[in-house]
């Protein structure tokens, strides 16, 4: 339970991580409104958003257009991402974790990992600091989606 919000449960205390996660949640809701999978992401550096995105696999028929990838694409080419923080409403999968490692993103903040454990151990093994906010809004949004669209979710995580 550090000062940056690591392992802080919803309702106990809001941190700057929660404020940026609010932006990722807005992206997730946009994706859901478009008929897609409700995962959103923002990339932040020095108090400003470099990129934002949401899962567009369904909308664009693109198997790799996860929220974090869409966010990195929105951020565009940069010399490096070494001072940035990636916020995602769901713990990143191996595809997205690999992108974070590839581009040197040092911190990943997840809204939740209850619906999908993701690649936390992989990220940490590569020196990435991972913070799980355990946000109830992220947990319920994803859980409700999975309950309504189990086949689509299994397709998204490669389990179909």
C-alpha positions, 0 to 999 in steps of 0.5 A: 500500500504505497503512496502511489496507490499500489494495491489500493482498494476502491473507496479507500482512497483516491490517488493520481493513479485513480484520476488517470484510470478514470480516463482509461475507463472512459475509453473502455466505455467508448469501446463498449458503446461502439459494440466492442470489448470494454477495455481502455488505456491511456499513456501518461507522461509528466502529467499529460496524456500521450495516447489513448485507446480502447479495444477495437478488435470487433469494430475493425476486425483486427485481432491485435488491436487491443486497448494498449496497442491502440493507445500506443498507436495513438501516442505515435513514434517517440524516442522512448517511453521510459518516463511514461505510465501505461494505464489499462482498465484490465491487467494486460495480456501477453501481447500488450505486456510485450509491447510495454516491455518492448518500448521500455514503459516502466510502470503499468497500472491496471484497473483490475485483474479479477476477470483476467489475471493477464501477464503481471508476472511477465511484466514484473520479471522484465522489471516493470512495476505493476500496480493493480487498483482493484477498481470495482467499476472496472471489475463490474464492467468487464465481468458483465461483458464476459457474462453477456458475451463469453464467446467473444471474450474467449476469442479476445484472449485466445481461448476459443 
